[in-house]
Amino acid sequence: MTRCATFALLLSVLAPLSRASEKYQVDTGHSKIGFRVTLAKVDDVDGRFTDFNATITYNEADLTKSSVTATIKADSINTADTDRDKDLKGVTFFDAAKYPAIRFQSKSIEKRGNDYIMTGVLTIRDVTRDVAIPVSWQQHKGPDLWGNTRIGFESRFKLQRKDYGVAGPVFWNNAISNEVEVELRISAQIPNFDLWGFPSPEGRKPVGAVVYDTIQKEGLQAAIQQYKLLKQQQPDAYAFNPGQLNLVGRRLLQHGKYREALEILKMNTELFPNMATIVDSLGDAYVAVGENENAIQTFKKSLAIDPADTSATESLRTLTPR
């Protein structure tokens, strides 16, 4: 799969789950999960995690009705020192091979003055603890220069690393401060799929562009027949990777053509049944047409394929509230 196709699938988010709430994917390229510790009571060491995935169910009218699910890959820790990073990924610190994911899920959000406090459950290694995270609302819902709908938040708070078993060997456990300062700068978006190109390898034409154009001119059934005909007669001339129909479905959802999107995404899921991002897109289509029970089952299937699918997790929280 091309890099563009992977990117298109990872950012597949969309559309309102209800009139009040919308599902936003955190834009990892414009967000930061950083930290700072003091070494030997003298020097500060800064680091960050570079590989993470998070979804926000966002309520513009009442932020306290929003929620967040996030996963961070522990082996993506980066302190600008290769040897140190290797140690931090090792058994005595994060033990990333055994505990590959750091997880957070919000439980509640409360307004405090001009800002908010988000309470949730944080799991590092095999330890799960409640945490309270102050949240400053930096950017209310609005378009960016490319027509994406974007929101933004910042937070600074402190954790005690030993509470989570992140100790290290005796020497470093004593040398490194127990207190860890955490910095979050979060930008999340609903993409403007009209600006996305259909991902295809060099020398192959994007079949998604043909399908989308045919839907506009001749309708859904003509587009499906065209897709099947091209796949049968010209399999080497066109790209039939999963991102093709996924983007067609996302564009249709963006423009309120929910039934057409549902049929296209059903077909894509039949073609690629073991890809969580593809299944997740189908779940969003079921939500859009009001078939919530089908949506629930679809998001559960997505999570069975990929337990780290934060988009499916947030959708299920909205569809099956406690």
C-alpha positions in Angstrom: 0.0 0.0 0.0 1.3 3.5 -0.8 2.1 6.0 1.9 -0.8 8.2 0.6 -3.2 5.3 0.9 -2.1 4.5 4.4 -2.5 8.2 5.4 -5.9 8.3 3.8 -7.1 5.3 5.8 -5.6 6.4 9.1 -7.3 9.8 8.9 -10.7 8.3 7.9 -13.0 10.2 10.2 -16.0 12.0 9.5 -19.2 13.4 10.0 -21.5 14.0 12.9 -22.5 11.1 15.0 -25.5 13.3 16.1 -26.5 16.9 15.7 -24.7 17.8 18.9 -21.6 15.6 18.6 -19.0 15.2 15.9 -16.1 12.8 15.7 -12.6 14.4 15.2 -9.4 12.6 14.6 -6.3 14.0 16.3 -3.9 15.4 13.6 -0.7 13.8 14.8 1.4 15.9 12.4 0.3 19.0 14.2 0.0 17.7 17.7 2.5 17.0 20.5 2.6 14.6 23.4 5.7 15.7 25.3 7.3 15.4 28.7 10.2 16.7 30.8 12.1 15.1 33.7 15.0 16.4 35.8 18.2 14.4 35.7 20.5 14.3 38.8 18.6 17.4 40.1 20.4 19.5 37.6 19.5 19.0 34.0 16.2 18.8 32.3 15.6 16.1 29.7 12.8 16.7 27.2 11.1 14.0 25.2 8.0 13.1 23.2 6.0 10.2 21.8 5.9 10.4 18.0 3.4 7.6 17.2 -0.1 8.0 18.7 -3.7 7.8 17.7 -6.7 9.6 19.3 -10.3 10.4 18.6 -12.4 13.1 20.2 -16.2 13.0 20.3 -16.7 16.7 20.4 -19.7 18.8 21.5 -19.1 22.5 20.5 -22.2 23.7 22.5 -21.2 21.9 25.7 -17.6 20.7 26.0 -18.5 18.7 29.2 -20.4 16.3 26.9 -17.3 15.5 24.9 -15.0 12.5 25.3 -11.6 11.3 24.3 -9.9 7.9 23.6 -6.1 7.8 22.9 -3.4 5.2 22.4 0.3 5.9 22.3 3.0 3.5 21.1 5.5 3.2 23.9 8.4 2.4 21.6 7.9 5.7 19.8 9.5 7.6 22.7 12.1 10.1 21.5 14.5 12.0 23.7 17.0 12.8 21.0 19.5 10.2 22.3 19.4 6.8 20.7 21.0 4.9 23.6 18.8 6.6 26.1 15.7 5.9 24.1 16.7 2.2 23.8 17.0 2.0 27.6 13.6 3.7 28.1 12.0 1.2 25.8 13.6 -1.6 27.8 12.3 -3.9 30.5 13.1 -1.8 33.5 11.4 1.4 32.1 8.4 1.2 29.7 9.0 -2.5 28.7 7.6 -1.6 25.3 7.8 -5.1 23.9 5.5 -6.5 26.6 3.3 -3.4 27.0 3.3 -1.7 23.6 0.4 0.7 24.2 -0.1 3.5 26.6 -3.9 4.1 26.8 -6.1 6.9 28.0 -9.9 7.2 28.0 -11.8 10.1 29.5 -14.5 9.6 32.1 -15.8 13.1 32.5 -15.1 16.7 31.7 -16.0 19.5 34.1 -15.8 23.3 33.6 -13.5 25.1 36.0 -13.4 28.9 35.5 -12.4 29.6 31.9 -10.9 26.1 31.4 -11.8 22.5 32.0 -10.7 19.4 34.0 -10.8 16.1 32.2 -10.8 13.1 34.4 -9.9 9.7 32.9 -8.1 6.4 33.1 -4.5 6.2 32.2 -2.7 2.8 31.7 1.1 2.6 31.5 2.7 -0.8 31.5 0.3 -2.9 33.6 -0.9 -0.1 35.9 -4.1 1.7 35.5 -4.9 4.9 37.5 -7.3 7.8 37.4 -5.8 11.1 36.4 -7.2 14.7 36.3 -5.9 16.7 33.3 -6.5 20.4 33.0 -7.6 21.4 29.5 -7.4 24.8 27.9 -9.6 25.3 24.8 -7.4 26.9 22.2 -9.4 26.7 19.0 -13.2 26.4 18.7 -14.7 24.6 15.8 -13.8 26.4 12.5 -12.3 25.9 9.1 -8.6 26.0 8.3 -7.0 27.2 5.1 -7.8 24.0 3.3 -11.4 23.7 4.4 -10.8 21.1 7.1 -12.9 21.6 10.2 -10.5 21.9 13.2 -10.4 22.2 17.0 -7.5 22.6 19.4 -6.6 22.1 23.0 -3.6 22.4 25.3 -2.7 20.9 28.7 0.1 20.8 31.2 0.1 18.5 34.2 2.3 16.2 36.3 2.6 12.5 36.8 4.6 10.4 39.2 6.4 7.8 37.0 6.9 5.3 39.8 3.2 5.1 40.3 3.1 3.3 36.9 6.2 1.1 37.5 8.4 3.2 35.2 11.5 2.9 37.5 14.6 1.8 35.6 17.7 0.3 37.3 18.6 1.5 40.7 21.1 4.1 39.7 18.8 5.8 37.1 15.7 5.4 39.3 17.5 7.5 41.9 19.0 10.0 39.4 15.8 10.7 37.5 13.0 12.8 39.1 9.9 10.9 40.0 7.8 13.8 38.9 7.2 14.1 35.1 5.9 17.2 33.5 3.6 16.4 30.6 2.7 18.8 27.8 -0.1 18.2 25.3 -0.8 20.3 22.3 -3.7 18.8 20.4 -5.1 19.7 17.0 -7.9 17.6 15.7 -9.8 17.7 12.5 -12.6 16.5 10.3 -10.9 16.4 6.9 -12.2 18.1 3.8 -12.1 15.0 1.6 -12.8 17.1 -1.6 -9.1 18.1 -1.5 -7.8 14.6 -1.2 -6.4 12.9 -4.3 -7.1 9.2 -4.9 -4.0 7.3 -4.0 -2.6 5.2 -6.8 0.9 3.8 -7.7 2.7 5.2 -10.7 1.4 4.0 -14.0 -2.1 3.1 -12.7 -5.2 5.3 -12.9 -7.2 5.8 -9.8 -10.5 3.8 -10.1 -12.0 5.9 -7.3 -12.0 9.0 -9.4 -13.9 7.1 -12.1 -16.4 5.8 -9.6 -17.0 9.1 -8.0 -17.4 10.9 -11.3 -19.8 8.3 -12.6 -21.9 8.6 -9.5 -22.3 12.3 -10.1 -23.2 11.9 -13.7 -25.0 8.6 -14.0 -25.9 7.4 -10.5 -24.8 4.8 -8.0 -25.6 1.6 -10.0 -23.8 2.8 -13.1 -20.8 3.5 -11.0 -20.8 0.1 -9.4 -21.1 -1.6 -12.7 -18.3 0.5 -14.1 -16.0 -0.5 -11.2 -16.7 -4.2 -11.7 -16.2 -3.9 -15.4 -12.8 -2.1 -15.1 -11.7 -4.6 -12.5 -12.6 -7.5 -14.8 -11.3 -6.1 -18.0 -8.4 -3.7 -17.0 -7.1 -4.9 -13.7 -3.6 -3.7 -14.4 -4.6 -0.3 -15.7 -6.3 0.9 -12.6 -5.5 1.0 -8.9 -7.9 -1.0 -6.8 -6.4 -0.4 -3.4 -8.7 0.0 -0.4 -8.2 3.8 -0.2 -10.0 4.2 -3.6 -13.6 3.4 -2.6 -12.9 4.5 1.0 -12.3 8.0 -0.3 -15.4 7.8 -2.6 -17.5 6.9 0.5 -16.0 9.7 2.6 -16.7 12.3 0.0 -20.3 11.1 -0.4 -20.8 11.3 3.3 -19.3 14.8 3.4 -21.9 15.9 0.9 -24.9 14.2 2.6 -25.2 11.4 0.1 -25.5 8.9 2.9 -27.2 6.0 1.1 -24.8 6.1 -1.8 -21.9 6.2 0.6 -23.3 3.2 2.5 -23.5 1.1 -0.6 -20.0 2.0 -1.7 -18.5 1.3 1.7 -20.4 -2.0 2.0 -18.7 -3.0 -1.2 -15.3 -1.9 0.0 -15.7 -3.8 3.2 -16.6 -7.0 1.3 -13.4 -6.5 -0.7 -11.2 -5.7 2.3 -13.0 -7.3 5.3 -9.9 -7.4 7.6 -8.9 -3.8 7.6 -10.2 -1.9 10.6 -10.1 1.5 9.0 -12.3 0.3 6.1 -14.8 -1.4 8.5 -14.8 1.8 10.6 -15.8 3.9 7.6 -18.8 1.6 7.1 -19.8 2.1 10.7 -19.8 5.8 10.2 -22.1 5.3 7.1 -24.5 3.3 9.2 -24.6 6.1 11.8 -25.3 8.6 9.0 -28.3 6.7 7.8 -29.6 6.1 11.3 -29.0 2.3 11.4 -27.5 2.4 14.8 -27.6 -1.4 15.5 -25.8 -2.1 12.3 -23.3 0.6 13.3 -22.7 -0.9 16.7 -22.0 -4.4 15.2 -19.7 -2.9 12.6 -17.7 -0.9 15.1 -17.3 -4.0 17.3 -16.0 -5.8 14.3 -13.5 -3.0 13.7 -12.3 -3.3 17.3 -12.0 -7.1 17.0 -9.6 -6.5 14.1 -7.7 -3.6 15.8 -8.3 -3.1 19.5 -6.4 0.2 19.2 -9.0 1.7 16.9 -9.9 4.8 18.8 -12.4 6.0 16.3 -14.5 2.8 16.7 -14.1 3.0 20.5 -15.5 6.6 20.6 -18.3 5.7 18.2 -19.4 2.8 20.5 -19.3 5.1 23.5 -21.7 7.5 21.8 -24.0 4.8 20.5 -24.1 2.7 23.7 -23.8 5.3 26.6 -23.7 3.9 30.1 
